[in-house]
């Protein structure tokens, strides 16, 4: 279903034209859309072309494109995208679409497909020997509650069993498809419970059963008038020294009185802040030093070397060879830090790594603090390959680029 192409040119008709009735219908559909938006009608008009011809031909696609003022490729994209458009001839009496999505498959769609293979044709979209029927599998057609189901033209047939499906096939093969009721083939109405109605069993009547809500209770008597609000105290006056109030008027208007948490004046607040800074010996700069009276976790007493790193430089175990150093980081398991450690030990080339003895490996790992890494990451073989042929040899041996 992912690759859909037009039928072979050998079976394509030379031309296409709508019947007068279908042409009038198409003109009416196109008129629903504003000028310049006629291409919005492409799907219904293609569908009407398929209903007229039985499938969508190349000539029909070209005619629809011309009718709607669209590029041919745009109409071709629509026809090949939607699986409802049939791009090759199908059965003259019916093209059966079997839903194969999960609900239908769990309810027996696989058995329906086997019926199609034996009674119509082995492969999808292959016309039967008598030319009357064809079939294909499709995705969900929206009748999951009545699974399994099939679609024929604009109708669906649901709640199918193998036996009932065989009867439907024979009815359409003989041209008697209209005798098959559309929808569910089980003893139920649409998607209601099988076996009959189980709810809303009372027969409807013309009697009015609606009961109006009781009238609301009468309103409560009006409440007694509230006592008058006592007069607010007078606004504060300046002191005898001519000093203003310490509370700003914004936070203590005369009509409200002075709240308990009112702000002090900005001048007094700044004076108190400066006094606190002086007492704490604050100069506006962050305190980067340890407090002299620090205790517990803040004290350097519990830290090695007063909080300084205790790691020491590795001892030199080898004499580095003369010449440029190799890029030891190409060895898997060696990073920039570890390369510096190896260089400090005296290892600077691949050949040195490849020639390490078990005793030397123990000494290097003990000094660098990575017990077991050399063997675990196979340093010796990697180094030997890099020393022998560089990156190209590494790719040949290990099948990948070095780290």
LINLIN-V66004 format. One record per helix or strand. SS is the DSSP state (H for helix, E for strand). FROM is the first residue (numbers start at 1). LEN is the number of residues. If there is no record, write none. Layout:
ss=SS from=FROM len=LEN
ss=SS from=FROM len=LEN
//
This chain:
ss=H from=9 len=3
ss=H from=20 len=11
ss=H from=38 len=16
ss=H from=58 len=11
ss=H from=72 len=10
ss=E from=94 len=6
ss=H from=102 len=5
ss=H from=109 len=11
ss=E from=133 len=6
ss=H from=144 len=3
ss=E from=149 len=4
ss=E from=155 len=4
ss=H from=162 len=12
ss=H from=177 len=3
ss=E from=183 len=2
ss=E from=247 len=1
ss=H from=249 len=3
ss=E from=264 len=1
ss=H from=266 len=14
ss=H from=296 len=3
ss=H from=300 len=3
ss=H from=304 len=4
ss=H from=328 len=3
ss=H from=336 len=10
ss=H from=350 len=5
ss=H from=358 len=11
ss=H from=373 len=4
ss=H from=379 len=20
//
